[in-house]
Amino acid sequence: VMAMTLVCRPQDLLRAHVANVKRASVGDGAEAVLAHENASQVELQMARGDRLVPTYMSFYVRAENDTALRRQVNHVESLLLQNGLQTVGRESEFLACDAWLRNLPMNYDPALDRSHRRSRLMFGTHLTSLLPVYGRSRGTGHPGQLFWNRGGEPLSFDPLHKDDRKKNGHMLIVGPTGAGKSATLVYLIMQALAVWRPRVYLIEAGNSFGLMCDYLRSHALSVHSVAMQPNADVSLPPFAGALSLLETDPTLAAVDLEAVDAATPDDDDPADDLEEGRDLLGEMEIAARIMITGGDAREDARMSRADRLVIRRAILEAAGQVRATGRDQVLTEDVATALRRAGQDESLDPRRRERAVDMGDALLLFCSGVAGHFFNREGNRWPDVDVTHLDMGILQREGYEDQLTVAYIALMNHINSVVEARQHDARPTLVITDEGHIITTNPLLAPYVIKITKMWRKFGAWYWIATQNLDDFPDASRRMLSMLEWWLCLVMPKDEVEQIARFRQLTDEQRQMLLSARKESGKYTEGVVLTDSLAALFRNVPPALALALAQTEKDEKAARAQIMRCEHCSEVEAAMHIAAGIERRRAGD
């Protein structure tokens, strides 16, 4: 039990007390100098409006026996010290029994403290921080993302603002079905575009944001939309940038087993990764491993260090062959051919030659059919636009998991090339992945995301990922998720809070805050924002337009189509009609 007793005293008397301390602090002694400085600082703080309050604070601890009690006392003292509070030692407290009685609630008598002198002067701002109650946070005050608290006050924060982030602007948005994740994400994107005008890359499965992109296009933003369909002219060769490897390693001789080990450190500190350079060859190796194993964890477990060395050398050899023929992009079939050629290398033992042929044959599966259409043709540079929208299309279906992962890797490679080339531009870049529980669940993808995004802070690019739940994320995703400083959690059920605890350490207070979030259908959804410096409950009431643009249910599409037929208007205009209706209902008309 924490007991805090506050005594209200006139501030003029306390100012006089501080002035007396200041006048008495004369001389050259260290104690006198320090007391004079402290008194001066207290006077300045009081002049700014902060009040001094005599305070007596105590903690009551109970246990079953003396040993347990001593352990509990030590634990409490340790927690207090960690938070800058020094307790009175047991051997220094001569009135322990009296203090035990006097500090019980409603037992304190200020008159007795004139002789006991146990209370301490504390600033009101410090006291409010110590009070064991939740306040209604107002956020950081930077209006990049605007929500509300339960008192109806604006609550704002901004992952893109340099003062709001300690490490990065990467963010996870998690909300179960019905929590309003799509509407929230549309709202976040529209606010970011309004405040920062970033370049946006929106990767999703299901075309949930196609209508929003049409709206943005109608308001003078350039939009490039791509759907991964067999009849679409889309090519994402995962090894297209391999020629750049030859600029740093023209002899093709710098790859050895030690380099392979160094490229996959075992430490779990993502902060270290943020300071390292990009490992392009390691990223391409991951893409090749996914293509060879089909994303099967058992197949990947069979892959030895020697196999990985063969893959790396094959990528470099393919780059050398392509450069010799005058082409400018390495295709999947070039790497497959290099692997099969390694199967004829007499310097390798028979088992490794056989393994190289097997890996080359597996890679050939991505050289024909739908996979060949997407990954074995030379790609064209996409236009430089405000918003690039990629719908995974056919690749989100069951049986295409490996191709979905490879497409994601190739797209991230393309995005990285753009943000690196534009790093001196004032505009930031947002790379947003929706349906992360579908797209990013391959265990090999998490280390790839870490590798490719660890330099994005220096390029002004931020990785946002949204998902319905964390159940499908493998434990291998721990480092990727811990890299994300910002967590936006919408209406969390208890089991989902436990899933969050798999990847992020939560205090008891944060758990309770997550569980206290609620929603009222058609009115608002609550959530919690968690960062290294902010933990706040917010209430999200998206603008009517954001709600209308995020409507993807069948009945909502039918209502839009009905308006289009009746009003002879476009789908965006129909959505604006729906938004106007929502506004009227909110106004009570």
C-alpha positions as CSV (number, residue, x, y, z in Angstrom):
1,V,0.0,0.0,0.0
2,M,1.3,3.4,-0.9
3,A,0.3,6.3,1.4
4,M,1.0,9.8,0.3
5,T,0.0,12.7,2.6
6,L,0.0,16.3,1.2
7,V,-0.1,19.3,3.4
8,C,-1.4,22.6,1.9
9,R,0.6,25.6,3.1
10,P,0.7,29.2,1.9
11,Q,3.3,29.6,-0.9
12,D,4.5,32.9,0.5
13,L,5.6,31.2,3.7
14,L,7.4,28.5,1.7
15,R,9.1,31.2,-0.5
16,A,10.3,32.9,2.7
17,H,11.6,29.6,3.9
18,V,13.6,29.0,0.7
19,A,14.9,32.6,0.9
20,N,16.1,32.0,4.4
21,V,18.0,28.9,3.3
22,K,19.5,30.9,0.4
23,R,20.7,33.7,2.8
24,A,22.1,31.2,5.2
25,S,24.1,29.4,2.5
26,V,27.2,31.5,2.7
27,G,30.8,30.6,2.6
28,D,33.1,28.7,0.2
29,G,32.3,25.2,1.5
30,A,30.9,22.7,-1.0
31,E,27.7,22.1,1.0
32,A,27.0,25.9,1.2
33,V,27.6,26.4,-2.5
34,L,25.3,23.5,-3.4
35,A,22.6,24.6,-1.0
36,H,22.7,28.1,-2.5
37,E,22.4,26.7,-6.0
38,N,19.5,24.5,-5.0
39,A,17.6,27.3,-3.3
40,S,18.1,29.5,-6.4
41,Q,16.7,26.7,-8.7
42,V,13.7,26.2,-6.4
43,E,12.9,30.0,-6.5
44,L,13.1,29.9,-10.3
45,Q,10.7,26.9,-10.5
46,M,8.3,28.6,-8.1
47,A,8.4,31.7,-10.2
48,R,7.3,29.6,-13.2
49,G,4.2,28.6,-11.3
50,D,5.2,25.3,-9.8
51,R,4.0,24.9,-6.2
52,L,5.9,23.5,-3.2
53,V,3.9,21.0,-1.1
54,P,5.1,19.4,2.2
55,T,4.7,15.7,1.5
56,Y,5.1,12.5,3.6
57,M,5.2,9.3,1.6
58,S,5.3,5.8,2.9
59,F,4.8,2.2,1.7
60,Y,3.2,-0.6,3.7
61,V,4.4,-4.1,2.9
62,R,3.0,-7.4,4.2
63,A,4.1,-11.0,4.1
64,E,3.5,-14.4,5.7
65,N,6.8,-14.5,7.6
66,D,9.9,-12.4,8.5
67,T,12.0,-13.8,5.6
68,A,9.3,-13.1,3.0
69,L,8.7,-9.7,4.5
70,R,12.4,-8.8,4.3
71,R,12.4,-9.9,0.7
72,Q,9.4,-7.8,-0.1
73,V,10.9,-4.8,1.6
74,N,14.1,-5.2,-0.3
75,H,12.1,-5.5,-3.6
76,V,10.2,-2.3,-2.9
77,E,13.3,-0.4,-1.9
78,S,15.0,-1.6,-5.1
79,L,12.1,-0.4,-7.2
80,L,12.1,3.0,-5.5
81,L,15.8,3.5,-6.0
82,Q,15.4,2.6,-9.7
83,N,13.0,5.5,-10.0
84,G,15.1,8.0,-8.0
85,L,13.4,7.7,-4.6
86,Q,15.7,7.2,-1.6
87,T,14.1,5.4,1.4
88,V,15.0,6.1,5.0
89,G,17.2,3.3,6.3
90,R,15.7,1.1,9.0
91,E,18.7,1.8,11.3
92,S,18.1,5.6,10.7
93,E,14.4,5.7,11.6
94,F,14.1,6.2,15.3
95,L,10.4,6.6,15.2
96,A,9.5,3.6,13.1
97,C,6.4,2.5,15.1
98,D,5.2,6.1,15.4
99,A,5.6,6.6,11.6
100,W,3.8,3.3,11.0
101,L,0.7,4.6,12.9
102,R,0.9,8.3,11.8
103,N,1.0,7.5,8.0
104,L,-2.1,5.3,8.0
105,P,-4.8,7.0,5.9
106,M,-6.4,9.9,7.8
107,N,-4.1,9.5,10.8
108,Y,-1.5,12.1,9.9
109,D,-1.4,15.3,12.0
110,P,0.7,18.1,10.5
111,A,1.1,19.8,13.9
112,L,3.2,16.8,15.1
113,D,5.6,17.2,12.1
114,R,6.9,20.5,13.5
115,S,9.0,18.4,15.9
116,H,9.4,15.2,14.0
117,R,10.3,16.9,10.7
118,R,9.5,13.9,8.5
119,S,7.7,15.6,5.6
120,R,9.7,16.8,2.6
121,L,9.0,19.7,0.3
122,M,8.2,18.5,-3.2
123,F,7.1,20.3,-6.4
124,G,3.5,19.8,-7.5
125,T,4.7,18.5,-10.9
126,H,6.7,15.8,-9.2
127,L,3.8,14.8,-7.1
128,T,1.5,14.4,-10.0
129,S,4.1,12.1,-11.6
130,L,4.2,10.0,-8.4
131,L,0.5,9.7,-7.9
132,P,-0.6,6.1,-8.7
133,V,-3.4,7.1,-11.1
134,Y,-3.8,7.3,-14.8
135,G,-4.1,10.8,-16.3
136,R,-5.7,11.6,-19.6
137,S,-2.7,11.9,-21.8
138,R,-2.5,14.6,-24.5
139,G,0.3,12.8,-26.3
140,T,3.4,14.7,-27.4
141,G,1.6,17.7,-28.8
142,H,2.9,17.2,-32.4
143,P,-0.2,16.9,-34.6
144,G,1.0,14.3,-37.1
145,Q,-1.6,11.8,-35.9
146,L,-4.6,13.3,-34.1
147,F,-6.9,11.3,-31.8
148,W,-8.8,12.0,-28.6
149,N,-8.6,11.0,-25.0
150,R,-11.6,10.0,-22.9
151,G,-12.1,13.5,-21.7
152,G,-12.6,14.8,-25.2
153,E,-9.2,16.5,-25.4
154,P,-7.0,16.2,-28.5
155,L,-4.3,13.6,-28.2
156,S,-1.6,13.8,-30.8
157,F,1.7,12.3,-31.6
158,D,3.8,12.0,-34.8
159,P,6.2,9.1,-35.6
160,L,7.6,11.1,-38.4
161,H,8.6,14.0,-36.1
162,K,12.2,13.8,-34.9
163,D,11.3,14.9,-31.4
164,D,8.8,12.2,-31.0
165,R,11.0,9.2,-31.8
166,K,13.9,8.0,-29.9
167,K,15.1,5.3,-32.3
168,N,12.9,5.3,-35.5
169,G,9.5,5.9,-36.9
170,H,8.8,2.3,-37.7
171,M,5.3,1.2,-36.5
172,L,3.1,-1.8,-35.9
173,I,-0.7,-1.4,-36.2
174,V,-2.5,-4.4,-34.7
175,G,-6.2,-4.8,-34.3
176,P,-8.5,-7.9,-34.5
177,T,-11.4,-8.2,-36.9
178,G,-14.0,-5.5,-36.2
179,A,-11.5,-3.2,-34.5
180,G,-11.5,-0.6,-37.3
181,K,-8.0,-1.3,-38.5
182,S,-8.7,-0.5,-42.1
183,A,-10.4,2.8,-41.3
184,T,-7.6,3.7,-38.8
185,L,-5.0,3.0,-41.4
186,V,-6.7,5.1,-44.0
187,Y,-6.9,7.9,-41.5
188,L,-3.2,7.6,-40.6
189,I,-2.2,7.7,-44.2
190,M,-4.4,10.7,-45.0
191,Q,-3.0,12.6,-42.0
192,A,0.6,11.8,-42.9
193,L,0.0,13.0,-46.5
194,A,-1.6,16.2,-45.2
195,V,1.2,17.1,-42.8
196,W,4.4,15.6,-44.4
197,R,3.4,14.8,-48.0
198,P,5.6,11.6,-47.9
199,R,6.1,9.2,-50.7
200,V,3.9,6.2,-49.8
201,Y,4.3,2.6,-50.8
202,L,1.2,0.7,-49.9
203,I,1.5,-3.1,-50.0
204,E,-1.6,-5.2,-49.3
205,A,-3.7,-8.3,-50.0
206,G,-7.3,-7.7,-51.0
207,N,-7.4,-4.2,-52.5
208,S,-8.8,-2.6,-49.4
209,F,-7.2,0.7,-50.2
210,G,-8.0,1.0,-53.9
211,L,-10.8,3.4,-53.3
212,M,-8.6,5.6,-51.1
213,C,-6.0,5.7,-53.9
214,D,-8.7,6.7,-56.4
215,Y,-9.6,9.5,-54.0
216,L,-6.0,10.7,-53.7
217,R,-5.7,10.6,-57.5
218,S,-8.7,12.8,-57.8
219,H,-7.0,15.4,-55.5
220,A,-3.9,15.9,-57.6
221,L,-1.7,13.2,-56.1
222,S,0.1,11.0,-58.5
223,V,-0.8,7.3,-57.9
224,H,0.7,4.2,-59.5
225,S,-1.4,1.0,-58.9
226,V,-0.2,-2.5,-59.6
227,A,-2.0,-5.8,-59.1
228,M,0.0,-9.1,-59.1
229,Q,-2.2,-10.8,-61.7
230,P,-1.0,-13.2,-64.5
231,N,-2.2,-10.8,-67.2
232,A,-0.5,-7.8,-65.6
233,D,2.8,-6.5,-67.0
234,V,4.6,-6.7,-63.7
235,S,8.1,-8.0,-63.2
236,L,10.0,-8.1,-59.9
237,P,13.3,-9.9,-60.5
238,P,14.8,-10.5,-57.0
239,F,18.4,-10.4,-58.3
240,A,18.1,-7.4,-60.5
241,G,20.7,-5.4,-58.5
242,A,23.3,-8.1,-58.3
243,L,25.6,-6.2,-60.8
244,S,26.2,-3.6,-58.1
245,L,28.0,-6.4,-56.1
246,L,30.7,-6.5,-58.7
247,E,31.6,-2.9,-58.0
248,T,32.7,-3.8,-54.4
249,D,34.0,-7.3,-55.3
250,P,35.2,-7.4,-58.9
251,T,37.3,-10.5,-58.2
252,L,34.4,-12.6,-57.0
253,A,36.7,-14.0,-54.3
254,A,35.6,-12.2,-51.2
255,V,32.9,-14.7,-50.2
256,D,33.9,-17.4,-47.7
257,L,32.3,-19.3,-44.9
258,E,33.4,-16.6,-42.4
259,A,31.6,-14.0,-44.4
260,V,28.5,-16.2,-44.4
261,D,28.6,-16.5,-40.6
262,A,29.2,-12.7,-40.2
263,A,26.2,-12.0,-42.3
264,T,23.9,-13.8,-39.9
265,P,24.7,-12.7,-36.3
266,D,23.0,-14.4,-33.5
267,D,22.7,-11.4,-31.1
268,D,19.2,-10.2,-30.5
269,D,19.8,-6.5,-30.3
270,P,18.2,-4.8,-33.2
271,A,19.7,-1.5,-32.2
272,D,23.1,-2.8,-33.3
273,D,21.7,-3.6,-36.7
274,L,20.6,0.0,-37.2
275,E,24.2,1.1,-37.3
276,E,25.5,-1.4,-39.7
277,G,25.7,-1.1,-43.5
278,R,23.4,-2.9,-45.9
279,D,24.3,-6.5,-46.8
280,L,23.0,-6.7,-50.4
281,L,24.5,-10.1,-51.0
282,G,23.0,-11.5,-47.8
283,E,19.6,-10.1,-48.8
284,M,19.8,-11.9,-52.2
285,E,20.9,-15.1,-50.5
286,I,17.7,-15.0,-48.4
287,A,15.6,-14.5,-51.5
288,A,17.4,-17.5,-53.2
289,R,16.9,-19.7,-50.1
290,I,13.2,-19.0,-50.1
291,M,12.9,-19.8,-53.8
292,I,14.9,-23.0,-53.4
293,T,13.1,-24.3,-50.3
294,G,9.7,-23.0,-51.2
295,G,9.7,-21.3,-47.8
296,D,9.5,-24.7,-46.0
297,A,11.2,-24.4,-42.6
298,R,12.3,-28.0,-42.7
299,E,13.9,-27.6,-46.1
300,D,15.7,-24.5,-44.9
301,A,16.9,-26.3,-41.9
302,R,18.7,-28.8,-44.2
303,M,20.6,-25.9,-45.8
304,S,24.2,-25.9,-44.5
305,R,26.8,-23.1,-44.4
306,A,28.5,-24.7,-47.4
307,D,25.2,-24.6,-49.3
308,R,24.8,-21.0,-48.5
309,L,28.3,-20.3,-49.7
310,V,27.5,-22.0,-53.0
311,I,24.4,-19.8,-53.4
312,R,26.4,-16.6,-52.8
313,R,29.1,-17.6,-55.3
314,A,26.4,-18.5,-57.8
315,I,24.8,-15.1,-57.5
316,L,28.2,-13.4,-58.0
317,E,29.1,-15.7,-60.9
318,A,25.7,-15.0,-62.5
319,A,26.3,-11.2,-62.2
320,G,29.7,-11.6,-63.8
321,Q,28.2,-13.6,-66.8
322,V,25.4,-11.0,-67.2
323,R,27.9,-8.1,-67.3
324,A,30.1,-10.0,-69.8
325,T,27.1,-10.3,-72.1
326,G,26.2,-6.6,-71.9
327,R,22.9,-7.0,-70.0
328,D,22.0,-4.8,-67.1
329,Q,19.8,-7.1,-64.9
330,V,20.5,-10.5,-63.4
331,L,17.5,-12.9,-63.8
332,T,16.5,-15.9,-61.8
333,E,17.5,-18.2,-64.6
334,D,21.0,-16.8,-64.6
335,V,21.4,-17.8,-60.9
336,A,19.9,-21.2,-61.6
337,T,22.3,-21.7,-64.5
338,A,25.2,-20.7,-62.2
339,L,24.1,-23.2,-59.6
340,R,23.9,-26.0,-62.2
341,R,27.3,-25.0,-63.5
342,A,28.6,-25.4,-59.9
343,G,27.4,-29.0,-60.1
344,Q,30.2,-29.5,-62.7
345,D,32.9,-27.9,-60.7
346,E,35.5,-30.6,-60.0
347,S,36.9,-28.5,-57.1
348,L,33.7,-29.4,-55.1
349,D,33.2,-32.7,-53.5
350,P,30.5,-34.9,-55.1
351,R,27.9,-34.3,-52.4
352,R,28.2,-30.5,-52.8
353,R,28.0,-30.8,-56.6
354,E,24.9,-32.8,-56.3
355,R,23.4,-30.3,-53.9
356,A,24.2,-27.4,-56.2
357,V,22.4,-29.2,-59.1
358,D,19.4,-29.8,-56.8
359,M,19.3,-26.1,-55.8
360,G,19.6,-25.0,-59.4
361,D,16.7,-27.2,-60.4
362,A,14.5,-25.9,-57.5
363,L,15.3,-22.4,-58.6
364,L,14.1,-23.2,-62.2
365,L,10.6,-23.5,-60.8
366,F,10.6,-19.7,-60.7
367,C,11.6,-19.4,-64.3
368,S,8.4,-20.5,-66.0
369,G,4.6,-20.2,-65.6
370,V,3.2,-17.5,-63.3
371,A,6.4,-17.4,-61.2
372,G,8.5,-16.9,-64.3
373,H,6.2,-14.1,-65.5
374,F,6.7,-12.3,-62.2
375,F,10.3,-13.1,-61.4
376,N,12.2,-14.1,-64.5
377,R,11.7,-11.1,-66.7
378,E,13.7,-7.9,-66.8
379,G,11.9,-5.3,-64.7
380,N,11.2,-1.7,-65.5
381,R,11.7,1.2,-63.1
382,W,8.4,2.2,-61.7
383,P,7.3,5.9,-62.1
384,D,8.3,8.3,-59.4
385,V,4.8,9.1,-57.9
386,D,3.3,10.2,-54.6
387,V,1.6,6.9,-53.9
388,T,2.5,3.4,-55.1
389,H,-0.2,0.9,-54.4
390,L,0.6,-2.8,-54.8
391,D,-2.1,-5.5,-54.4
392,M,-0.6,-9.0,-54.1
393,G,-3.5,-10.3,-56.1
394,I,-3.2,-14.0,-57.0
395,L,-0.2,-14.4,-54.8
396,Q,-2.3,-14.2,-51.6
397,R,-4.0,-17.5,-52.5
398,E,-3.1,-20.7,-50.8
399,G,-0.2,-22.5,-52.5
400,Y,1.5,-19.3,-53.5
401,E,3.2,-18.5,-50.2
402,D,6.8,-18.8,-51.5
403,Q,6.0,-16.5,-54.5
404,L,4.3,-14.0,-52.2
405,T,7.4,-13.8,-50.1
406,V,9.7,-13.5,-53.1
407,A,7.5,-10.7,-54.5
408,Y,7.7,-8.9,-51.2
409,I,11.4,-9.2,-51.1
410,A,11.8,-8.0,-54.7
411,L,9.5,-5.0,-54.0
412,M,11.4,-4.1,-50.9
413,N,14.6,-4.1,-53.0
414,H,13.0,-1.8,-55.5
415,I,11.8,0.6,-52.7
416,N,15.2,0.6,-51.1
417,S,16.8,1.6,-54.3
418,V,14.4,4.5,-54.6
419,V,14.8,5.8,-51.0
420,E,18.6,5.5,-51.2
421,A,18.6,7.6,-54.4
422,R,16.2,10.1,-52.8
423,Q,18.0,10.3,-49.4
424,H,18.8,14.0,-49.9
425,D,15.2,14.9,-50.6
426,A,13.2,16.6,-47.9
427,R,10.2,14.3,-48.3
428,P,10.1,11.2,-46.0
429,T,8.9,7.8,-47.3
430,L,6.3,5.5,-45.8
431,V,6.4,1.8,-46.6
432,I,3.1,0.4,-45.4
433,T,2.3,-3.3,-45.4
434,D,-1.3,-4.3,-44.6
435,E,-2.4,-7.9,-43.7
436,G,1.0,-8.6,-42.3
437,H,-0.2,-11.9,-40.8
438,I,-0.5,-13.1,-44.4
439,I,2.5,-11.4,-46.1
440,T,5.3,-11.5,-43.6
441,T,4.9,-14.8,-41.8
442,N,7.8,-16.7,-43.5
443,P,10.5,-17.2,-40.8
444,L,13.2,-16.1,-43.4
445,L,11.4,-12.8,-44.1
446,A,12.0,-11.3,-40.7
447,P,15.8,-11.2,-40.9
448,Y,15.4,-9.9,-44.4
449,V,13.2,-7.0,-43.3
450,I,15.8,-6.2,-40.6
451,K,18.6,-6.2,-43.1
452,I,17.0,-4.0,-45.6
453,T,15.3,-1.5,-43.2
454,K,18.2,-1.0,-40.8
455,M,19.6,1.8,-42.9
456,W,16.2,3.5,-43.6
457,R,16.5,5.8,-40.7
458,K,19.3,7.6,-42.5
459,F,17.3,7.7,-45.7
460,G,14.1,9.1,-44.0
461,A,12.1,6.0,-44.8
462,W,9.8,4.3,-42.2
463,Y,8.3,0.8,-42.2
464,W,4.7,0.5,-41.0
465,I,3.1,-2.9,-40.8
466,A,-0.6,-3.6,-40.0
467,T,-2.0,-7.0,-39.0
468,Q,-5.2,-8.5,-37.5
469,N,-3.3,-10.6,-35.0
470,L,0.2,-11.7,-33.9
471,D,-0.7,-15.5,-33.7
472,D,0.7,-16.2,-37.1
473,F,4.0,-14.4,-36.6
474,P,6.7,-16.9,-35.9
475,D,9.1,-16.5,-33.0
476,A,11.7,-15.6,-35.6
477,S,9.9,-12.3,-36.1
478,R,10.8,-11.2,-32.6
479,R,13.8,-9.1,-33.7
480,M,11.8,-7.5,-36.6
481,L,8.9,-6.5,-34.3
482,S,11.2,-5.3,-31.5
483,M,12.8,-3.1,-34.1
484,L,9.5,-1.2,-34.4
485,E,9.5,1.6,-31.9
486,W,5.8,2.5,-32.3
487,W,3.0,0.1,-31.5
488,L,-0.6,1.1,-32.2
489,C,-2.9,-1.5,-30.5
490,L,-6.7,-1.4,-31.1
491,V,-9.2,-3.0,-28.7
492,M,-7.1,-5.9,-27.6
493,P,-8.7,-9.1,-26.2
494,K,-6.9,-10.8,-23.4
495,D,-5.4,-13.6,-25.6
496,E,-4.0,-10.9,-28.1
497,V,-2.4,-9.0,-25.2
498,E,-0.6,-12.3,-24.4
499,Q,0.6,-12.5,-28.0
500,I,1.9,-8.9,-27.7
501,A,3.8,-10.0,-24.7
502,R,5.6,-12.6,-26.8
503,F,7.3,-9.8,-28.7
504,R,7.3,-6.8,-26.4
505,Q,7.9,-6.5,-22.7
506,L,4.8,-5.2,-21.0
507,T,4.4,-3.7,-17.5
508,D,1.3,-4.6,-15.5
509,E,0.1,-1.1,-16.0
510,Q,0.4,-1.4,-19.8
511,R,-1.4,-4.7,-19.8
512,Q,-4.3,-3.2,-17.8
513,M,-4.3,-0.2,-20.2
514,L,-4.5,-2.5,-23.2
515,L,-7.3,-4.6,-21.7
516,S,-9.3,-1.4,-20.7
517,A,-9.6,-0.2,-24.4
518,R,-13.1,-0.6,-25.7
519,K,-15.2,0.2,-28.7
520,E,-18.8,1.3,-29.4
521,S,-19.9,0.3,-32.9
522,G,-20.6,3.2,-35.1
523,K,-19.1,5.7,-32.7
524,Y,-15.5,5.1,-31.7
525,T,-12.7,2.6,-31.2
526,E,-10.1,2.9,-28.5
527,G,-6.5,1.8,-28.6
528,V,-3.2,2.2,-26.9
529,V,0.0,3.7,-28.4
530,L,3.2,2.3,-26.9
531,T,6.7,3.7,-27.5
532,D,9.9,4.0,-25.5
533,S,8.6,7.3,-24.2
534,L,4.8,7.3,-24.5
535,A,2.1,4.9,-23.3
536,A,-1.4,6.4,-23.8
537,L,-4.9,5.3,-24.2
538,F,-6.6,7.1,-27.2
539,R,-10.0,7.2,-28.7
540,N,-10.3,7.1,-32.5
541,V,-13.2,8.8,-34.1
542,P,-12.1,8.8,-37.8
543,P,-13.5,11.5,-40.1
544,A,-16.5,10.3,-42.1
545,L,-14.5,10.4,-45.3
546,A,-11.9,8.0,-43.9
547,L,-14.7,5.6,-42.8
548,A,-16.4,5.8,-46.3
549,L,-13.1,5.1,-48.1
550,A,-12.3,2.1,-45.9
551,Q,-15.7,0.3,-46.5
552,T,-14.9,-3.1,-48.0
553,E,-17.8,-5.3,-46.9
554,K,-20.2,-6.7,-49.5
555,D,-23.2,-4.6,-48.3
556,E,-21.1,-1.5,-48.2
557,K,-20.0,-2.1,-51.8
558,A,-23.6,-2.7,-52.8
559,A,-24.6,0.6,-51.2
560,R,-21.9,2.4,-53.1
561,A,-22.9,0.8,-56.4
562,Q,-26.6,1.8,-55.8
563,I,-25.5,5.5,-55.3
564,M,-23.4,5.3,-58.5
565,R,-26.4,4.1,-60.5
566,C,-28.8,6.6,-59.0
567,E,-26.5,9.6,-59.1
568,H,-24.5,8.7,-62.3
569,C,-21.3,9.3,-60.4
570,S,-17.9,7.7,-59.9
571,E,-17.1,5.4,-57.0
572,V,-15.1,8.1,-55.2
573,E,-18.1,10.5,-55.5
574,A,-20.4,7.8,-54.2
575,A,-18.0,7.4,-51.2
576,M,-18.2,11.1,-50.6
577,H,-22.1,10.8,-50.6
578,I,-21.8,8.1,-48.0
579,A,-19.4,10.3,-45.9
580,A,-21.9,13.2,-46.1
581,G,-24.6,10.9,-44.7
582,I,-22.3,9.8,-41.9
583,E,-21.7,13.5,-41.0
584,R,-25.5,14.2,-41.0
585,R,-26.1,11.3,-38.6
586,R,-23.3,12.5,-36.4
587,A,-24.9,15.9,-36.3
588,G,-28.2,14.4,-35.3
589,D,-30.1,15.5,-38.5
